[in-house]
Amino acid sequence: MASFVDHLQILPMPHKDGRRQPDGEHRTGGLGVRTIADRLEERGWVARIEDLSYEKPMPEPRLVEAYARGLCDAVASAWDRNRFPLLLLRSNYGALGPVDALGEQTGVVWVGPDGAYARGGFLRRAPLDRRALAFVTGHAGRDRFAVRPVRLPGERVLVIGAARSSGAERSGLAADGVRVHDLGGLTSAALDAVEADAWYLHVDVRALRADAVPAADDSGGEGLDPGELARAIGAAFQDRPLKAVAFARYDLNRDEGGRTLDTLVDLVESAVVAAGGVPNPGARSPAS
């Protein structure tokens, strides 16, 4: 894949629980796509937006695969144009697209409050969002409409956090070889244990400190300090091929005082710099 300097491709997924979320003040679907792009451009980044959405109602399993195909193609296309893929997601299963695009040699760092490793039961099915990482490893089966699904061995996956995981999720993660660390476990040494030619970073913002992301879905209160996460991302991915990053499970229309927006922009920039991006100093706002 080609390198990039300051060009980012923002890819939104505005659906949650099978429903497209209303735009409100921040497009698209409460993700703050245009707002985040504007803030990044003030910091010297060229942020392009590709609007991805499906207006035709469809069953959620089929919607999962529609986004997997759309985001897969969009991530590959971004690199063809020397742009870094930045995904903004209302649901965690948007992760399938970038993994499908990056291929079987991908390593995944999954930061979240749970393992997203639930399995669908016969009588009581876990929400698809709670099975997102299980789809990536094949622990849970993907829909028959999947076009080119990539299934990664658990050894290629590093989970950071997962404090709210159920016992069954933890057992599944351990059985499949997924490495689970606490919220301070994102280190270069932890990534050394994973063999990967490309990396995908997925941040479910519910894992962050609640006061830093008041727009997060069902935040648990205590969590990882965003500044510490930004520093950890920079150190862990130094000299590693970070090829896509996603931030999921928030609605910027619920933000308070711009705190979630500030947190997201700072984390996005830390990840893009870790991936080798360099902002244009001539375009950078003096106030940034």
Secondary structure, 3 states (H helix, E strand, C coil): CCCCCCEEEEEEECEECCEECCCCCCCCCCCCHHHHHHHHHHCCCEEEECCCCCCCCCCHHHHHHHHHHHHHHHHHHHHHCCCEEEEEECCHHHHHHHHHHHCCCEEEEEEECCCCCCCCCCCCCCCHHHHHHHHHHCCCCCCCCCCCCCCCCHHHEEEEECCCCCHHHHHHHHHCCCEEECCCCCCHHHHHCCCCCEEEEEEEHHHECHHHCCCECCCCCCCECHHHHHHHHHHHCCCCCEEEEEEECECHHHCCCCHHHHHHHHHHHHHHHHCCCCCCCCCCCCCC
